[in-house]
Amino acid sequence: MNDIWLLALLAAVLTYGTRVAGHLVLSRFERIPPRVEAALDAVPPAMLITIVTPVFVDGGWLERLVIVAAGLLSLRLSVLASVTIGVVAMALLRQFGL
């Protein structure tokens, strides 16, 4: 097994472990405290911004255009749908050499 596969396996085990640990910790509460729930609700948008910001800053005009279009789509569609449309649009534009 080379280093890449070992690293991928370790990342998978750690990811699974954190998910199970989080479930075990939160299952001890009858109700999740409002502050904890608010913090957990803030994680997905924060992760999305963390991933998109470097591409927006360092990317070209095409990347910026797709990010802005996906952001505008997210006002009407779900975040998952707008991200999926943005990824597919970027892949198609790159496939055609733009």
Stockholm file with secondary structure:
# STOCKHOLM 1.0

chainA/1-98         MNDIWLLALLAAVLTYGTRVAGHLVLSRFERIPPRVEAALDAVPPAMLITIVTPVFVDGGWLERLVIVAAGLLSLRLSVLASVTIGVVAMALLRQFGL
#=GR chainA/1-98 SS CCHHHHHHHHHHHHHHHHHHHHHHHHTTCSSCCHHHHHHHHHHHHHHHHHHHHHHHHHSCHHHHHHHHHHHHHTTTSCHHHHHHHHHHHHHHHHHTTC
#=GC SS_cons        CCHHHHHHHHHHHHHHHHHHHHHHHHTTCSSCCHHHHHHHHHHHHHHHHHHHHHHHHHSCHHHHHHHHHHHHHTTTSCHHHHHHHHHHHHHHHHHTTC
//
